[in-house]
Amino acid sequence: MTPLIYSQDVGDISVKASVNKAFITVGDKVEYRIEIKRNPQIEILSSLDQKKLKNFEIKSSLDITPRKEGAQVIEGKTYEITSYTLGEYVIDPITLRFKDIDGKEKEIKTNKLYITVHSIDKKGAVKKDIRGIKGVTEIPSQFWKFFFIIFGAVFFLFLIFLFFFLRKNPHLLDRFKTPPLKIHEAAFQSLNRIKDSGMLVRGEHKAYYYGLSEVIKLYLSKRYKFNAIEETKLEIFKSIKRLNLSEEDVRLIMEYFNSLEMVKYAKHTPQTEEIQKDFKMAWKIIENTYEREAEPLEKDGEEKMKVINEKEIG
């Protein structure tokens, strides 16, 4: 087939675009060629590199080796292109910028090219590499019925196994349980929750001090096994004096509840320093009195205890 060629000539330069096939089948390769014929004094400013080509895929490209034809130079580029979709397509013109002999910038364009992509070859036979799209294969409903029955039965058996296994090994569940907070840890947590509640920002001083009072009362009730929650301030003072507390801790607890009552029952608005002091007292009461775990004896201590015991036995 004669190549489709179109050229634009502006005297000292001409451009022509061509393809070696105007009709192709899906996947066929086409040679797309751009050729420039110019006066050697004309400077080409544009690049012929094409990264993408609408409706076509560029397989490869090759520069045309410049050659002289009379007083002019011929150069350009060839592309090997193809298409995988049916239809009639247009290769749009390419704009080429250049400087003429007088140094003026000008433009010249290639023409449009037309390519038709068929699904059959010239003999009318369907191309072997073109296959029809298969319909969606339906899975019989009976399959799903058996699938869910089997899956349900297996899952039920697994649950029965898991139940008896955990019943026989209950200690395995302990690793998933969160250990309960100790009395002093819960009290510290409650103090922090009251501090971050925003009551002081909203001016709710009585509510804030009531919360501080309840935290320490609850702590004393659990720590020393007496009903501080239901007792008045004076009753609490009597109770703590019967406990094995240092004089410093007894004074600290009494000072704390006296300070709290000034705000809870009197028309007294505490200043920032006073609020901070009362919070620190609450913290210190817990810190000074919580039950310490027995520390293990050091190796030297164990040896000494062993010697003492042996002497007592002897």
C-alpha positions as CSV (number, residue, x, y, z in Angstrom):
1,M,0.0,0.0,0.0
2,T,1.3,3.5,-0.9
3,P,2.3,5.3,2.3
4,L,0.1,8.2,3.3
5,I,2.3,11.3,3.0
6,Y,1.6,14.9,3.5
7,S,4.3,17.7,3.5
8,Q,4.2,21.3,4.4
9,D,6.8,23.4,2.6
10,V,7.7,26.9,3.6
11,G,10.7,27.4,1.3
12,D,13.8,26.5,3.2
13,I,12.2,23.8,5.3
14,S,9.5,21.1,4.8
15,V,8.0,18.5,7.0
16,K,6.2,15.3,6.1
17,A,4.5,12.6,8.2
18,S,3.7,9.1,7.0
19,V,2.6,5.6,8.0
20,N,3.2,2.5,6.1
21,K,-0.3,1.1,6.8
22,A,-3.6,2.9,6.9
23,F,-5.6,-0.3,7.8
24,I,-4.4,-2.7,10.4
25,T,-5.7,-5.5,12.7
26,V,-5.4,-5.5,16.4
27,G,-1.8,-5.8,17.5
28,D,-0.3,-5.1,14.1
29,K,2.8,-2.9,14.0
30,V,2.8,0.3,12.0
31,E,5.8,2.5,11.1
32,Y,5.1,6.1,11.8
33,R,7.7,8.4,10.2
34,I,8.4,12.1,10.6
35,E,10.9,13.5,8.1
36,I,12.3,17.1,8.0
37,K,14.0,18.5,4.9
38,R,15.8,21.9,5.6
39,N,18.4,24.4,4.7
40,P,21.5,23.6,6.8
41,Q,21.4,27.3,8.1
42,I,17.9,26.7,9.7
43,E,18.0,25.7,13.4
44,I,15.5,23.2,14.7
45,L,14.3,24.2,18.2
46,S,11.8,21.4,18.9
47,S,12.4,17.8,19.8
48,L,10.8,15.0,17.8
49,D,10.7,12.7,20.9
50,Q,7.2,11.4,21.5
51,K,6.7,9.8,24.9
52,K,3.0,9.1,24.4
53,L,0.8,8.9,21.3
54,K,-3.0,9.1,21.7
55,N,-4.8,5.8,21.0
56,F,-1.5,4.0,20.2
57,E,1.3,2.3,22.1
58,I,4.9,3.2,21.1
59,K,6.9,0.0,20.9
60,S,10.2,1.6,19.8
61,S,11.8,4.7,18.1
62,L,14.8,5.4,16.0
63,D,16.5,8.6,14.7
64,I,16.8,8.9,11.0
65,T,20.5,9.4,10.2
66,P,20.9,12.9,8.8
67,R,21.9,12.9,5.1
68,K,22.4,15.5,2.4
69,E,20.2,15.8,-0.6
70,G,21.5,18.6,-2.9
71,A,21.8,21.7,-0.8
72,Q,19.5,20.5,1.9
73,V,19.7,18.1,4.9
74,I,17.2,15.4,5.6
75,E,16.6,14.1,9.1
76,G,13.8,12.9,11.4
77,K,12.5,10.0,13.5
78,T,10.6,6.8,13.0
79,Y,8.3,5.1,15.5
80,E,7.0,1.6,15.7
81,I,3.4,1.8,17.0
82,T,0.4,-0.5,17.5
83,S,-3.1,-0.4,18.9
84,Y,-5.2,-3.0,20.8
85,T,-8.6,-1.4,20.5
86,L,-10.9,-1.3,17.5
87,G,-11.8,1.9,15.7
88,E,-10.8,4.7,13.4
89,Y,-8.0,6.9,14.9
90,V,-6.3,10.1,14.1
91,I,-2.6,10.9,14.7
92,D,-2.6,14.6,15.4
93,P,-0.2,17.0,13.8
94,I,3.2,17.7,15.5
95,T,4.3,21.3,15.8
96,L,7.9,21.9,14.9
97,R,9.6,25.2,16.0
98,F,12.6,26.5,14.1
99,K,14.7,29.6,13.4
100,D,14.8,30.6,9.8
101,I,17.9,32.0,8.0
102,D,17.1,35.5,9.3
103,G,17.0,34.2,12.9
104,K,13.2,34.5,13.3
105,E,11.3,31.8,15.2
106,K,8.6,30.1,13.2
107,E,6.5,27.0,13.4
108,I,5.6,24.3,10.9
109,K,3.1,21.4,11.4
110,T,2.8,17.9,10.1
111,N,-0.6,16.8,8.8
112,K,-3.2,14.5,10.4
113,L,-2.9,10.9,9.7
114,Y,-5.8,8.4,9.8
115,I,-5.5,4.7,10.8
116,T,-8.3,2.2,11.0
117,V,-8.0,-0.8,13.4
118,H,-10.0,-3.9,12.3
119,S,-10.6,-7.2,14.2
120,I,-10.2,-9.5,11.2
121,D,-7.5,-9.9,8.5
122,K,-8.0,-9.3,4.8
123,K,-9.4,-12.8,4.2
124,G,-12.2,-12.2,6.7
125,A,-10.9,-14.7,9.2
126,V,-11.0,-13.9,12.9
127,K,-7.6,-13.3,14.3
128,K,-6.5,-16.2,16.5
129,D,-5.2,-14.0,19.3
130,I,-8.6,-12.3,19.7
131,R,-10.9,-14.2,22.0
132,G,-14.4,-13.4,23.1
133,I,-15.0,-12.5,26.6
134,K,-16.3,-15.4,28.7
135,G,-19.4,-14.9,30.6
136,V,-19.4,-15.1,34.4
137,T,-19.5,-18.7,35.5
138,E,-22.3,-19.1,38.1
139,I,-21.6,-21.4,41.1
140,P,-24.6,-23.6,41.6
141,S,-26.7,-22.7,44.7
142,Q,-26.4,-26.3,45.9
143,F,-22.7,-25.8,46.3
144,W,-23.2,-22.8,48.7
145,K,-25.7,-24.8,50.7
146,F,-23.2,-27.7,51.3
147,F,-20.4,-25.2,51.9
148,F,-22.2,-23.4,54.7
149,I,-23.4,-26.7,56.2
150,I,-19.9,-28.1,56.3
151,F,-18.4,-24.8,57.5
152,G,-21.0,-24.5,60.3
153,A,-20.4,-28.0,61.5
154,V,-16.6,-27.6,61.6
155,F,-17.0,-24.2,63.4
156,F,-19.4,-25.8,66.0
157,L,-17.0,-28.7,66.7
158,F,-14.2,-26.2,67.1
159,L,-16.2,-24.2,69.7
160,I,-17.0,-27.4,71.6
161,F,-13.3,-28.4,71.6
162,L,-12.3,-24.9,72.7
163,F,-14.9,-24.9,75.6
164,F,-13.6,-28.2,77.1
165,F,-10.0,-27.3,76.5
166,L,-10.3,-24.0,78.4
167,R,-12.4,-25.7,81.1
168,K,-9.5,-28.2,81.6
169,N,-6.8,-25.5,81.4
170,P,-8.4,-22.3,83.0
171,H,-5.0,-20.9,83.8
172,L,-4.6,-20.1,80.1
173,L,-7.2,-17.4,80.4
174,D,-5.2,-15.6,83.1
175,R,-2.8,-14.1,80.5
176,F,-5.7,-12.3,78.9
177,K,-6.9,-10.8,82.2
178,T,-5.8,-7.4,83.3
179,P,-4.4,-7.6,86.9
180,P,-6.5,-5.6,89.3
181,L,-5.0,-2.3,90.5
182,K,-3.6,-2.3,94.0
183,I,-5.3,0.0,96.6
184,H,-2.7,2.8,96.4
185,E,-2.6,2.5,92.5
186,A,-6.3,3.0,92.2
187,A,-6.1,6.0,94.7
188,F,-3.3,7.7,92.7
189,Q,-5.3,7.1,89.5
190,S,-8.4,8.7,91.0
191,L,-6.4,11.8,92.2
192,N,-5.1,12.3,88.6
193,R,-8.6,11.9,87.2
194,I,-9.9,14.6,89.5
195,K,-6.9,16.9,88.7
196,D,-7.6,16.6,85.0
197,S,-11.4,16.9,85.2
198,G,-11.4,20.6,84.5
199,M,-13.5,21.4,87.7
200,L,-11.1,24.1,88.8
201,V,-11.2,25.7,85.4
202,R,-15.0,25.9,85.6
203,G,-14.8,27.3,89.2
204,E,-16.3,24.1,90.8
205,H,-14.0,24.3,93.8
206,K,-16.4,22.5,96.2
207,A,-16.9,19.6,93.8
208,Y,-13.1,19.3,93.4
209,Y,-12.5,19.3,97.1
210,Y,-15.3,16.8,97.7
211,G,-13.7,14.5,95.2
212,L,-10.3,14.8,97.0
213,S,-12.0,14.0,100.3
214,E,-13.8,10.9,99.0
215,V,-10.6,9.5,97.4
216,I,-8.6,9.6,100.7
217,K,-11.6,8.3,102.7
218,L,-12.0,5.3,100.3
219,Y,-8.3,4.7,100.4
220,L,-8.2,4.7,104.3
221,S,-11.2,2.4,104.4
222,K,-9.6,-0.2,102.1
223,R,-6.1,0.2,103.5
224,Y,-6.9,0.0,107.2
225,K,-10.3,-1.9,107.1
226,F,-12.5,0.7,108.8
227,N,-15.5,2.6,107.4
228,A,-14.0,6.0,106.8
229,I,-16.5,6.7,104.1
230,E,-19.4,6.9,106.6
231,E,-17.4,8.6,109.4
232,T,-17.2,12.3,110.2
233,K,-13.9,14.1,110.4
234,L,-13.6,13.7,114.1
235,E,-14.5,10.0,113.9
236,I,-11.8,9.5,111.3
237,F,-9.3,11.3,113.6
238,K,-10.2,8.8,116.5
239,S,-9.8,5.9,114.1
240,I,-6.4,6.8,112.7
241,K,-5.0,7.4,116.2
242,R,-5.7,3.7,117.0
243,L,-3.8,2.6,113.9
244,N,-0.1,1.9,113.8
245,L,0.7,5.2,112.1
246,S,3.6,7.6,112.8
247,E,2.8,10.9,114.5
248,E,3.8,12.7,111.3
249,D,1.3,10.7,109.2
250,V,-1.5,11.3,111.8
251,R,-0.8,15.1,111.7
252,L,-0.7,15.0,107.9
253,I,-4.2,13.3,107.7
254,M,-5.7,15.7,110.3
255,E,-4.3,18.8,108.5
256,Y,-5.6,17.5,105.2
257,F,-9.2,17.0,106.3
258,N,-9.2,20.3,108.2
259,S,-8.1,22.1,105.1
260,L,-10.7,20.4,102.9
261,E,-13.5,21.4,105.3
262,M,-12.7,25.1,104.9
263,V,-13.7,24.8,101.3
264,K,-16.4,22.2,101.5
265,Y,-18.5,23.8,104.2
266,A,-17.3,27.4,104.6
267,K,-17.5,30.2,102.0
268,H,-13.8,30.0,101.2
269,T,-12.3,30.1,97.7
270,P,-8.8,28.6,97.8
271,Q,-5.9,30.2,96.0
272,T,-3.7,28.3,93.5
273,E,-0.9,27.7,96.0
274,E,-3.5,26.3,98.5
275,I,-5.0,24.0,95.9
276,Q,-1.6,22.7,94.9
277,K,-0.7,22.2,98.6
278,D,-3.9,20.2,99.3
279,F,-3.4,18.0,96.3
280,K,0.2,17.3,97.3
281,M,-1.0,16.4,100.9
282,A,-3.4,13.8,99.4
283,W,-0.7,12.3,97.3
284,K,1.7,12.2,100.3
285,I,-0.8,10.5,102.6
286,I,-1.1,7.6,100.1
287,E,2.6,7.6,99.4
288,N,3.6,7.4,103.1
289,T,1.0,4.8,104.1
290,Y,0.5,2.3,101.3
291,E,1.4,-1.3,102.0
292,R,4.9,-2.2,100.8
293,E,5.7,-5.6,99.5
294,A,8.2,-7.6,101.5
295,E,11.6,-7.2,99.9
296,P,13.6,-10.4,99.4
297,L,16.6,-10.9,101.6
298,E,20.0,-10.4,99.9
299,K,22.3,-13.4,99.7
300,D,24.4,-12.2,102.7
301,G,21.2,-11.7,104.8
302,E,20.0,-15.2,103.9
303,E,23.3,-16.7,105.0
304,K,23.2,-14.9,108.3
305,M,19.6,-16.0,108.9
306,K,20.7,-19.6,108.2
307,V,23.5,-19.4,110.7
308,I,21.1,-17.9,113.4
309,N,18.5,-20.6,112.8
310,E,21.2,-23.3,113.0
311,K,22.4,-21.9,116.4
312,E,18.8,-21.7,117.7
313,I,18.2,-25.3,116.7
314,G,21.5,-26.4,118.2
